[in-house]
Amino acid sequence: MENWIDYQDIQGNLMINYASFGYLKARYLFLEVSSGEGGRSFLKQIQKYITNTPSPAKNNQVLLPKVATNIAFTYNGLKTLGLPVLTLQSFPDEFIIGMRGRRTILGFDEDSSAEYWDAVFKKEIHILITMDAKTVEDLEAHYGEVLRLIESNVGVHLLEGFGRGKEQAKYQDVSALYENGMPTAKEHFGYSDGISNPFFKGMTEDMGDLLGGGKKIAYGDPRSESNWGALETGEFILGYRDEAQEYPVAPTPPLISKNGSFLVFNKFHENVGSFNKYLDHAAEKYKLDKEVLAAKFVGRWRNGVPITTFPNKADAEKIANDRQQAILDMVKATTEEELAKARARFKEINKDFIAFDYDKDIEGSRCPVGAHVRRANPRGSLEFGNKGAFDTPAALDNRRRMIRRGLPYGTSTPDSDNGEHGTIIITLVASIKRQFEFVFQQWINYGNDFKLANDKDPIAGNHVNDMGRMILQGNKERGEAPYFLSEIPRFVESRGGEYFFLPSITALNMISEGIVDPT
């Protein structure tokens, strides 16, 4: 355990993926503050509900409340709450401008442009409150308590406008998707999601996985733990050194930024009908298995198995079934011995899902160079062949890593784009510009770093006029020719988003008391 991390001062969603602890229901609220005094009064009252990062118990298990609650602020929110001008001016420009002002950098145009965003994102948002729970009942009861606090404070208002239906919802509901009454890790396109997240110094085993989640510190077998090390804390939490051995740009005074982070909130609509229609069309045109094509698009089979290490569908299905059985064995375990055995089995199998690289697949014959997961995290493949030029095999990639939270929303049908369904993606980073914006601009919506000209991410790219392209690399040794996919439509559309600052517990108290002093 890294005792130098002050867990109690860090908001829980920054270090803990609540979903991995069975918190599969969530609700997100946006608030407007019209009175600084009223806003600060509200913050004083809601602080008792804010979830920090619990120190791991002796058995290394994190203990969480029934409903985990966290809070974040926009630049205008901090301004309205009365932060001094010097402090406000010390925030990074991209945060001050906000997502609406930076939307063209992110490729949010055409059907993703601001005019098509949910009504709530067209308003001035000041505060984000996230609530995660295991049951709808716990979530609803907690929402009632928070709502009473909002209504009791003059100058604090709950914003409406989530969704495109006739009723303008007062919050965004999200939930894991269920099949036959059982929760899944899937999103609406049918892929298992949220398999891997960054692992950085200060995290413990119950908070994440070093293999795959950390950084490769040596060339060789990615399944070997000795080849992995934890990322620097400052890539995600302000006040600590990052991978460049520098302290990330942060607002002043230091107490307002230390143990805080930046949070990016995105609502993405998924065009499920268009996606399935394109898969059917392309599979028939190129005489490909539909599921193989789906795996090539993302870089993982829909069950989550990486295609670069398991290019054969039958092998991928077997390892996925083995993993699912290990999960069931953990649930059914009645003794500590059975549980320990099941956990060890799961950990070993899970290596195949999280610990991989593209060192043996540089040309992309298994996982295309332009596949979604490869573009989001190249795992050192961009620097391949430059051994000795960097301290670690993926030194450039490590500066772009991002923590991801969030869950799907709504229900979808396989043959339609219509409806209110998609995924809420919450991203946590030390630098919005260097991490989130760079990945979206340079890796998702541009292909130059991958030697793919201006080809975009096949899944998340902003394909203009249904003219997206993707190359499925062939294999000369096996006599396989490449395929050139064309006329790819836009599968994912933005429904809105915003940039927030996630303060530490100390900073939250300073803001509520009005005692932030930058001098």
Secondary structure, 3 states (H helix, E strand, C coil): CCCCCCHHHCEHHHHCCHHHHCCCEEEEEEEEECCHHHHHHHHHHHHHHECECCCCCCCCCCCCCCEEEEEEECHHHHHHCCCCHHHHHCCCHHHHHHHHHHHHHHCCCHHHCHHHCCHHHHCCCCEEEEEEECCHHHHHHHHHHHHHHHHCCCCEEECCCECCCCCCECCEEEECCEECCEECCECCCCCECCCCCCCECCCCHHHCCHHHHCEECCCCCCCCHHHEECECHHHCCCCCCCCCCCCCCCCCCHHHHCCCEEEEEEEEEECHHHHHHHHHHHHHHHCCCHHHHHHHHHCECCCCCECCCCCCHHHHHHHHHHHHHHHHHHHHCCCHHHHHHHHHHHHHHHHHHHCCCCCCCCCCCCCCCCCHHHHHCCCCCCCCCCCCCCCCCCCCHHHHCCEEECCEECCCCCCCCCCCCEEEEEEEECCHHHHHHHHHHHHHCCCHHHCCCCCCCCCCCCCHHHCEEEEECCECCCCECCEEEEEECCCEEEEEEEEEEECCHHHHHHHHHCCCCCC
